[in-house]
Amino acid sequence: SPCDPTFILGCAPCNVICSIIFQNRFDYKDQNFLNLMDKIRENIRIQNSLWIQICNTLPFLFDYFPGIHKTLFKNIADIKSYMVEKIKEHQESLDVNNPRDFIDCFLIKMEQEKHIQQSEFTIENLVITVRDLFVAGTETTSTTLRYGLLLLLKHPEVTAKVQEEIDHVVGRHRSPCMQDRSRMPYTDAVVHEIQRYIDLVPNSVPHAVTCDIKFRNYLIPKGTTIFPLLTSVLHDDKEFPNPEMFDPGHFLDENGKFKKSDYFMPFSTGKRICVGEGLARMEVFLFLTTILQNFNLKSVVDPKDLDITPALSASLSLPPSYRTCFIPV
């Protein structure tokens, strides 16, 4: 039967993050889990709204006008409270000789550096880091997978070639693993092209310059907030001919081998590159290949009629809603 894959593709990556941070996977009917997922989704919707874009430009408006930003701040506070509670539970049951997850490792490092005045390992930083990993690591991967499946529905010829490569390299008797990727150049190219094409975070996230800097004859004073426009490299027509077209050939050479590109930076670049890049790359590859190994995708409308235009494209490029059939192979 046709289904909207949003829920299942949100739960699965979220549980991966939860297992790393809390050493805990949630049942998909767990009310705490569902509440957290709802708050993340609602915040993404709010952050993409026109009102929030205006307030980001003129932040003093936050203090004087009622609006949906109040809900945004409440959701952030609720998620933070949940993280604080989890950290307290970890503090009470911590075994320094047997760390269970990220929180335990951070707490152990805090104890080791408790006499260092300028240590970065503080409870405040732990709460912020855990919250950021949880929120950023859930919605971005979920959206990439959802958008990726939509593009594969739109381009059945691409899907067929990926499935052919999966059959040849992995077969049917085991699950795909990361070691397979080096022997699957076409699939690797498709995953890269999905991330390039959807341009998930077009404006990246706000950064600040740490000292006065001259850039192309402009002086940017220390502390200035800047947005590195990732869309400008991901859609550079000199590197990617016809950048508005979905074409895995952008990452393949004339011999069909995978071709790296310095312009591929959906995770940003430099010291502030996405901390979860390695995990996200593994998740997207493993989820998509495992789905295509086990299922054929069938669109409920003619693939030519599928709309792949982003539903929202401010802080995050979200795919339009769609339904698909997962038919067991």
Helices and strands as residue ranges (DSSP letters): H 6-21, H 31-47, H 50-57, H 61-64, H 69-93, H 102-112, H 123-154, H 156-169, G 178-183, H 185-198, E 207-208, E 213-215, E 218-220, E 225-226, H 231-234, G 248-251, H 277-294, E 295-299, G 303-305, E 312-313, E 317-318, E 324-328
